[in-house]
């Protein structure tokens, strides 16, 4: 009988399946711990972002509350001032109805610029604080009366006034028995 010896073979047993399983198991555990660590880092960042968002939300709610309070205060103040405003508005309406409170030199200047030859004014009545004007006078020529009325309307239109009425009455001045012949004139009234 002969026996063979294999000098080239290694008598040691190779790494067994248990050892491979332990290495794989260790790598899996290491991978899970790494994944857990990354997730914990992300979770900490998310919790910090949530805390910042919660602080900002609380601050925003505080600002909204302040603005609502200020808005309510302004509404209350406006409501309190409405009677004063209404009274002032009524006073202004009354004052506006009175018209100008200064003199009427401007009206007389305008009428002086609108005169016609052979026409003279005898009475000017300014009423309702300048909102109505009545002009009375005499003219030797009826055409002069019409031109004067046209001129008056043109210059007073800028001031919001318009003469819409004209009364004319023929009159005779002088005595028929006197040396000078009587003068025929027309009395006019613009309103």
ZABANU-92558 format. One record per residue (C-alpha): z, y, x; residue number from 1. Coordinates in steps of 0.05 Angstrom, whole numbers, padded with zeros to 5 digits, m for minus. Example, Ala and Ser with C-alpha at 12.3 -4.5 7.8 and 13.67 -1.06 7.14 Angstrom:
residues 2
<zado w="00156" v="m00090" u="00246" num="1"/>
<zado w="00143" v="m00021" u="00273" num="2"/>
***
This chain:
residues 191
<zado w="00000" v="00000" u="00000" num="1"/>
<zado w="m00016" v="00064" u="00023" num="2"/>
<zado w="00011" v="00128" u="00005" num="3"/>
<zado w="m00024" v="00194" u="00007" num="4"/>
<zado w="00007" v="00257" u="00023" num="5"/>
<zado w="m00023" v="00321" u="00003" num="6"/>
<zado w="m00001" v="00370" u="00054" num="7"/>
<zado w="m00040" v="00426" u="00022" num="8"/>
<zado w="m00005" v="00425" u="m00045" num="9"/>
<zado w="00054" v="00468" u="m00062" num="10"/>
<zado w="00112" v="00430" u="m00089" num="11"/>
<zado w="00142" v="00490" u="m00121" num="12"/>
<zado w="00133" v="00495" u="m00194" num="13"/>
<zado w="00093" v="00555" u="m00218" num="14"/>
<zado w="00122" v="00609" u="m00261" num="15"/>
<zado w="00137" v="00576" u="m00324" num="16"/>
<zado w="00121" v="00598" u="m00394" num="17"/>
<zado w="00192" v="00622" u="m00404" num="18"/>
<zado w="00186" v="00671" u="m00346" num="19"/>
<zado w="00120" v="00698" u="m00374" num="20"/>
<zado w="00152" v="00705" u="m00442" num="21"/>
<zado w="00211" v="00743" u="m00412" num="22"/>
<zado w="00164" v="00791" u="m00375" num="23"/>
<zado w="00123" v="00803" u="m00438" num="24"/>
<zado w="00186" v="00812" u="m00478" num="25"/>
<zado w="00213" v="00863" u="m00427" num="26"/>
<zado w="00147" v="00902" u="m00429" num="27"/>
<zado w="00148" v="00903" u="m00505" num="28"/>
<zado w="00221" v="00928" u="m00505" num="29"/>
<zado w="00203" v="00980" u="m00452" num="30"/>
<zado w="00143" v="01003" u="m00494" num="31"/>
<zado w="00186" v="01007" u="m00557" num="32"/>
<zado w="00239" v="01048" u="m00520" num="33"/>
<zado w="00185" v="01095" u="m00494" num="34"/>
<zado w="00156" v="01102" u="m00564" num="35"/>
<zado w="00226" v="01115" u="m00592" num="36"/>
<zado w="00238" v="01168" u="m00538" num="37"/>
<zado w="00173" v="01204" u="m00554" num="38"/>
<zado w="00188" v="01201" u="m00629" num="39"/>
<zado w="00258" v="01229" u="m00616" num="40"/>
<zado w="00228" v="01286" u="m00576" num="41"/>
<zado w="00179" v="01301" u="m00633" num="42"/>
<zado w="00234" v="01295" u="m00685" num="43"/>
<zado w="00277" v="01345" u="m00646" num="44"/>
<zado w="00218" v="01393" u="m00644" num="45"/>
<zado w="00206" v="01384" u="m00719" num="46"/>
<zado w="00280" v="01395" u="m00734" num="47"/>
<zado w="00279" v="01459" u="m00692" num="48"/>
<zado w="00216" v="01483" u="m00729" num="49"/>
<zado w="00250" v="01467" u="m00795" num="50"/>
<zado w="00312" v="01506" u="m00775" num="51"/>
<zado w="00268" v="01566" u="m00756" num="52"/>
<zado w="00230" v="01561" u="m00821" num="53"/>
<zado w="00295" v="01557" u="m00860" num="54"/>
<zado w="00322" v="01619" u="m00825" num="55"/>
<zado w="00257" v="01657" u="m00839" num="56"/>
<zado w="00259" v="01635" u="m00912" num="57"/>
<zado w="00331" v="01659" u="m00918" num="58"/>
<zado w="00312" v="01726" u="m00886" num="59"/>
<zado w="00251" v="01732" u="m00931" num="60"/>
<zado w="00294" v="01718" u="m00992" num="61"/>
<zado w="00344" v="01771" u="m00970" num="62"/>
<zado w="00287" v="01822" u="m00961" num="63"/>
<zado w="00259" v="01804" u="m01029" num="64"/>
<zado w="00328" v="01812" u="m01060" num="65"/>
<zado w="00336" v="01880" u="m01027" num="66"/>
<zado w="00268" v="01903" u="m01051" num="67"/>
<zado w="00281" v="01878" u="m01121" num="68"/>
<zado w="00347" v="01916" u="m01121" num="69"/>
<zado w="00313" v="01978" u="m01094" num="70"/>
<zado w="00258" v="01970" u="m01146" num="71"/>
<zado w="00309" v="01964" u="m01201" num="72"/>
<zado w="00345" v="02026" u="m01175" num="73"/>
<zado w="00279" v="02064" u="m01174" num="74"/>
<zado w="00263" v="02043" u="m01245" num="75"/>
<zado w="00332" v="02065" u="m01267" num="76"/>
<zado w="00323" v="02131" u="m01232" num="77"/>
<zado w="00254" v="02141" u="m01264" num="78"/>
<zado w="00283" v="02125" u="m01332" num="79"/>
<zado w="00339" v="02175" u="m01319" num="80"/>
<zado w="00289" v="02229" u="m01299" num="81"/>
<zado w="00243" v="02219" u="m01359" num="82"/>
<zado w="00282" v="02265" u="m01405" num="83"/>
<zado w="00281" v="02319" u="m01352" num="84"/>
<zado w="00206" v="02308" u="m01341" num="85"/>
<zado w="00192" v="02310" u="m01416" num="86"/>
<zado w="00231" v="02375" u="m01423" num="87"/>
<zado w="00194" v="02405" u="m01363" num="88"/>
<zado w="00127" v="02383" u="m01393" num="89"/>
<zado w="00145" v="02415" u="m01459" num="90"/>
<zado w="00166" v="02479" u="m01424" num="91"/>
<zado w="00101" v="02481" u="m01385" num="92"/>
<zado w="00061" v="02470" u="m01449" num="93"/>
<zado w="00098" v="02529" u="m01480" num="94"/>
<zado w="00087" v="02572" u="m01418" num="95"/>
<zado w="00013" v="02552" u="m01417" num="96"/>
<zado w="00008" v="02573" u="m01490" num="97"/>
<zado w="00034" v="02641" u="m01471" num="98"/>
<zado w="m00023" v="02653" u="m01422" num="99"/>
<zado w="m00019" v="02703" u="m01366" num="100"/>
<zado w="00046" v="02737" u="m01352" num="101"/>
<zado w="00015" v="02791" u="m01307" num="102"/>
<zado w="m00021" v="02854" u="m01330" num="103"/>
<zado w="m00092" v="02855" u="m01357" num="104"/>
<zado w="m00124" v="02904" u="m01310" num="105"/>
<zado w="m00178" v="02852" u="m01297" num="106"/>
<zado w="m00197" v="02851" u="m01371" num="107"/>
<zado w="m00205" v="02927" u="m01371" num="108"/>
<zado w="m00246" v="02925" u="m01307" num="109"/>
<zado w="m00292" v="02873" u="m01338" num="110"/>
<zado w="m00301" v="02915" u="m01401" num="111"/>
<zado w="m00315" v="02977" u="m01360" num="112"/>
<zado w="m00371" v="02941" u="m01324" num="113"/>
<zado w="m00402" v="02917" u="m01390" num="114"/>
<zado w="m00409" v="02987" u="m01422" num="115"/>
<zado w="m00475" v="03013" u="m01448" num="116"/>
<zado w="m00499" v="03085" u="m01455" num="117"/>
<zado w="m00483" v="03118" u="m01523" num="118"/>
<zado w="m00425" v="03069" u="m01534" num="119"/>
<zado w="m00351" v="03084" u="m01527" num="120"/>
<zado w="m00289" v="03042" u="m01538" num="121"/>
<zado w="m00232" v="03066" u="m01581" num="122"/>
<zado w="m00185" v="03006" u="m01583" num="123"/>
<zado w="m00173" v="02943" u="m01542" num="124"/>
<zado w="m00123" v="02892" u="m01566" num="125"/>
<zado w="m00103" v="02834" u="m01521" num="126"/>
<zado w="m00064" v="02781" u="m01559" num="127"/>
<zado w="m00032" v="02714" u="m01546" num="128"/>
<zado w="m00021" v="02731" u="m01474" num="129"/>
<zado w="m00094" v="02742" u="m01459" num="130"/>
<zado w="m00123" v="02685" u="m01500" num="131"/>
<zado w="m00151" v="02731" u="m01554" num="132"/>
<zado w="m00184" v="02799" u="m01544" num="133"/>
<zado w="m00206" v="02848" u="m01598" num="134"/>
<zado w="m00251" v="02906" u="m01578" num="135"/>
<zado w="m00265" v="02965" u="m01624" num="136"/>
<zado w="m00310" v="03026" u="m01614" num="137"/>
<zado w="m00369" v="03068" u="m01635" num="138"/>
<zado w="m00442" v="03069" u="m01615" num="139"/>
<zado w="m00500" v="03114" u="m01630" num="140"/>
<zado w="m00549" v="03057" u="m01621" num="141"/>
<zado w="m00541" v="02988" u="m01654" num="142"/>
<zado w="m00579" v="02956" u="m01596" num="143"/>
<zado w="m00526" v="02981" u="m01549" num="144"/>
<zado w="m00474" v="02944" u="m01590" num="145"/>
<zado w="m00513" v="02879" u="m01585" num="146"/>
<zado w="m00524" v="02887" u="m01509" num="147"/>
<zado w="m00450" v="02903" u="m01500" num="148"/>
<zado w="m00430" v="02841" u="m01540" num="149"/>
<zado w="m00477" v="02798" u="m01498" num="150"/>
<zado w="m00448" v="02827" u="m01433" num="151"/>
<zado w="m00376" v="02816" u="m01458" num="152"/>
<zado w="m00389" v="02743" u="m01474" num="153"/>
<zado w="m00422" v="02733" u="m01406" num="154"/>
<zado w="m00363" v="02761" u="m01366" num="155"/>
<zado w="m00307" v="02734" u="m01410" num="156"/>
<zado w="m00337" v="02664" u="m01412" num="157"/>
<zado w="m00312" v="02655" u="m01340" num="158"/>
<zado w="m00242" v="02668" u="m01367" num="159"/>
<zado w="m00248" v="02619" u="m01425" num="160"/>
<zado w="m00257" v="02672" u="m01478" num="161"/>
<zado w="m00315" v="02681" u="m01527" num="162"/>
<zado w="m00328" v="02734" u="m01578" num="163"/>
<zado w="m00352" v="02700" u="m01641" num="164"/>
<zado w="m00345" v="02755" u="m01693" num="165"/>
<zado w="m00377" v="02825" u="m01698" num="166"/>
<zado w="m00363" v="02875" u="m01754" num="167"/>
<zado w="m00408" v="02936" u="m01759" num="168"/>
<zado w="m00398" v="02996" u="m01806" num="169"/>
<zado w="m00444" v="03057" u="m01806" num="170"/>
<zado w="m00407" v="03123" u="m01804" num="171"/>
<zado w="m00426" v="03196" u="m01804" num="172"/>
<zado w="m00389" v="03247" u="m01763" num="173"/>
<zado w="m00392" v="03321" u="m01774" num="174"/>
<zado w="m00398" v="03367" u="m01834" num="175"/>
<zado w="m00464" v="03374" u="m01869" num="176"/>
<zado w="m00451" v="03447" u="m01880" num="177"/>
<zado w="m00438" v="03461" u="m01806" num="178"/>
<zado w="m00490" v="03488" u="m01759" num="179"/>
<zado w="m00497" v="03423" u="m01720" num="180"/>
<zado w="m00527" v="03366" u="m01757" num="181"/>
<zado w="m00481" v="03306" u="m01772" num="182"/>
<zado w="m00482" v="03248" u="m01723" num="183"/>
<zado w="m00494" v="03178" u="m01749" num="184"/>
<zado w="m00457" v="03125" u="m01711" num="185"/>
<zado w="m00436" v="03053" u="m01721" num="186"/>
<zado w="m00365" v="03030" u="m01716" num="187"/>
<zado w="m00360" v="02960" u="m01686" num="188"/>
<zado w="m00306" v="02908" u="m01677" num="189"/>
<zado w="m00314" v="02847" u="m01632" num="190"/>
<zado w="m00265" v="02790" u="m01641" num="191"/>
***
